[in-house]
Amino acid sequence: MRKAVFLLFLPVLWREPAMTEPAFEEKEMEAPAGKEKEKGEFAGRIVLDGREGRLLSFEIPEAVYRGLERADMADMRIFDAEGFPVPFTVRPVPGAVFIPPPRDVPFFVWEEENGALPAGTDIVIDTSGTVVRVNSRGGGTAGGGPVYLLDCSAFGYAPSSLVLSLEDGSNYNSAVRLFSGTEDLSRWQESGRRQIIARYGNSDVNRNTVLVPETGARYVLLKFETPVPPLLGVTAYFDEVQAPPPRMERIAAGTFRDERRRVIDYDTGGFYPVVSVNFILPEADSIEALLRNRDKNGEWRNAGRMTLFRFSGEDGERTHEPMDISSSAPYWELESLSFPFAKAPEGVFFWEAREIVFPGRGKGPWTLAFGNAGAGPPESFTVPAGTAAERAAAGEFVYREGGKGSPPPRRFGEFLLWGILGVAAIILTGLACYAAGIIKKGDVP
C-alpha cells in the first residue's frame, strides 16, 4: 500500500527539464562548427551570401560593434556553410571616387625689390591655415613682374592644373615658375620645369594653363620671368580623387560622477572605431579638460587635453574643433582642469566605417559570428591595398543579448517556483507516509 501511495505522488516530485521556461525568447543560436566550437557560443551572427571563389567584402553594421567583447575586434569570425573558419581582414570602407569641381583660387601679390621670395614672417594666416594677407617689403620686383601667392589650403584636394585669367592687352610670351611651400610657409621649393604662358591674338597656340606637378601642395607661388598683363583670376582643376572613408556619429549623454561636477562619464555602447571626438557645451563657456578612456575591464588611460569653448560675437558663434584620436574604447571620461561644468556637454564620437574582407572559399553562404570573449586571435589574412572586392549580401541576423559565451542565467522566479514545488512535495510525501502507516495499523475503520 505504501508503494502505491508513493507512485501516486511521484509526478509531483519529478518534472521533465524540457518543460522549464526558456531564459530567452529569442531563437536559440547554435555555435558554429570548427575550431571555435569548444570555446563557447558567439552572441550574434549574420549570414552572408556571395559568389564562391571570389574576394568578398561586407560593411560591418553598427549592431556588430555593440555586440563585440574585445576592443581589438578579435572576437569576430567568418565560417563557411560547413562550419570551417575562413581567414579575413578588416579595413576602412573605401570612399567614393570622383572629380572635384573647379574652384576659384584666392591669390595675393608679393613685391620685393631684390626678387626674394616671401618668408613665413611676411605672410599672415589664421588658425585654419588660410592666408589673410601678405606684407610686401619693397616697391616692385626687379627683373620681372610681381610674385603671386596662391592659397589652396581650403580645397581639401591638391589641384592638378591652374587656368590663369589675364588682363586683355598686347601679346606676351613668358616662362612661369612654380614654388610649393611648407605648412608654416617658411620655405619654398621649386616644382618641376618652367612652363610657357603665351598669347598671340586669336591664335590657336595661346596657352593659359599651368600644370601643378606637386601633389598635396596647399600653397603655391606663381612667378613670371618676364612682365605679363596683371593676373585677374586663377581657377584650379583637379584629377580624379578618392574621398576618405565615410564617418558616422555616435551621440552619448554625459553623466556627472560626483557632486563637484568636475568629472563626466560617457558610454558609447560598443567598441566603435572612433577617429575623433567632440564635446558640445550647452551654453557659453570656456573650459580646459582632460580626456581619458578605457575598455570594459581596463584602467583609465589619458587620451589628450582639450580646450572647450563656445561664445558668440559680431562674426557669429564660434566653437572649438573636434580632436582626432584613434580608439575603440567604449568608456570615456572628461575631467575639468579649470572651472566646474555647469551642465554636462553632449559627447559626439565620430567613427569610421569599416568592412570585413574574406575569400569565398569553401561552400557558401558564410556566417559572420561575433561577440565571444573567449575567442583567440583570428587567422591572419592580407589584401593588397586598393584591391577591389565583390559585395556580399546580408541575410539572417540573430543576436542574443547576454549570451556571450556563457550559459543563460536562470531567473529568480524560476528558482522560487522550484522551491515552492520542492517544499510542497516534501509535505505531501510526509502526509502520504503518515496515511500509509495508519492504514497498515488498521486505525481507520
Secondary structure, 3 states (H helix, E strand, C coil): CHHHHHHHHHHHHCCCHHHCCCCCCCCCCCCCCCCCHHHCCCCEEEEEECCCCCEEEEECCHHHHHHCCCCCCCCEEEECCCCCEECCEEEECCCCEECCCCEECCEEEECCCCCCCCCHHHEEECCCCCEEEECCCCCCCCCCCCEEEEECCCCCCCCCEEEEEECCCCCEEEEEEEEEECCCCCCEEECCCCEEEEECCCCCCCECEEECCCCCCCEEEEEECCCCCCEEEEEEECCCEECCCCEEEEEECCEECCCCCCEEEEECCCCCCEEEEEEECCCCEEEEEEEEEECCCCCCEEEEEEEEEEEEECCEEEECCCEEEEECCCEEEEEECCCCCCCCCEEEEEEECEEEEEECCCCCCEEEEECCCCCCCCCCCCCCCCCCCEECEEEEEEECCCCCCCCCCCCHHHHHHHHHHHHHHHHHHHHHHHHHHHHHHCCCC
